[in-house]
Amino acid sequence: MLSNDYKERFKAEYYQDRNRTEGLERMLEAYKVGTLSFTPKCSYELLYEQLIYMRAKLKVLEERAFVKNIPLF
């Protein structure tokens, strides 16, 4: 994220966000089936709402990457 190249910073942001989104998806799946190793202080619904916004941000970043010709995959 400290690169002087904006494309590298963009990719780093995308990959960090994707990794966090995937982590939250895994956590919510475990939450749903009751296999979490801890008790969340937030409701499932609130965390799921966060996931919706995180997925939306990824879609926006993917669209921007396409427009700016920044390969993500």
C-alpha positions in Angstrom: 0.0 0.0 0.0 3.0 2.3 0.2 4.0 2.1 -3.4 4.4 5.2 -5.5 2.6 3.4 -8.3 -1.2 4.1 -8.0 -2.0 0.8 -9.9 -0.1 -1.2 -7.3 -1.8 0.7 -4.5 -5.2 0.1 -6.1 -4.5 -3.6 -6.4 -3.3 -3.8 -2.8 -6.6 -2.2 -1.7 -8.6 -4.6 -3.8 -6.8 -7.7 -2.5 -7.0 -6.6 1.1 -10.7 -5.8 0.8 -11.3 -9.2 -1.0 -9.4 -11.0 1.8 -11.5 -9.3 4.5 -14.7 -10.0 2.6 -13.9 -13.7 2.3 -13.0 -13.8 6.0 -16.3 -12.2 7.0 -18.1 -14.7 4.7 -16.4 -17.6 6.4 -17.2 -16.2 9.9 -20.9 -15.7 9.0 -21.1 -19.2 7.7 -19.7 -20.5 11.0 -22.0 -18.1 12.9 -25.0 -19.5 11.0 -24.2 -23.1 11.9 -23.1 -22.4 15.4 -19.4 -23.3 15.1 -17.8 -20.0 16.0 -15.1 -20.3 18.7 -16.4 -17.0 20.2 -19.7 -15.2 20.8 -20.0 -12.1 18.6 -21.2 -8.9 20.2 -22.9 -7.9 16.9 -26.0 -9.6 15.5 -25.8 -11.8 12.5 -28.0 -9.3 10.7 -25.6 -6.4 11.3 -22.6 -8.4 10.2 -24.4 -9.6 7.1 -25.3 -6.0 6.2 -21.6 -5.1 6.5 -20.9 -8.0 4.1 -23.3 -6.6 1.6 -21.5 -3.3 1.5 -18.1 -5.0 1.4 -19.2 -7.0 -1.7 -20.6 -3.8 -3.3 -17.3 -2.0 -2.8 -15.4 -4.9 -4.4 -17.8 -4.6 -7.4 -17.0 -0.9 -7.7 -13.3 -1.6 -7.5 -13.5 -4.2 -10.2 -15.4 -1.8 -12.4 -12.8 0.9 -11.9 -10.0 -1.6 -12.5 -11.7 -2.5 -15.8 -12.1 1.2 -16.8 -8.5 2.0 -15.9 -7.1 -1.2 -17.4 -5.7 -2.5 -14.1 -5.5 -6.3 -14.2 -6.7 -7.8 -10.9 -6.5 -11.5 -11.8 
